[in-house]
Amino acid sequence: MPKSKVRKKDEYVPAARASLPGPTGKVLAPSPVWYPAAICTVLILGLAYIVVYYMAGERVPVMQDLGGWNFAIAFVLMITGLGLAVRWR
């Protein structure tokens, strides 16, 4: 049986890292260096707010007055952190 021809493959050269265009069609710049720290800070603040509310909510006058709104404040902080994380490039 005849041997098939051996094709030479071109050497793989990785393309330069291309940025994806944003919703407006412009190429988006990477996020600043402080951005991940801001994400972590907001997420931890939301978590800490819930923990403080559960552990000492009846002793903190402002938290007593807010009642159930304490959960809304904590979840808004955490959702804001998640929203920031989604936009991180």
Order of alpha helices (4+ residues) and beta strands (2+ residues): alpha-alpha-alpha
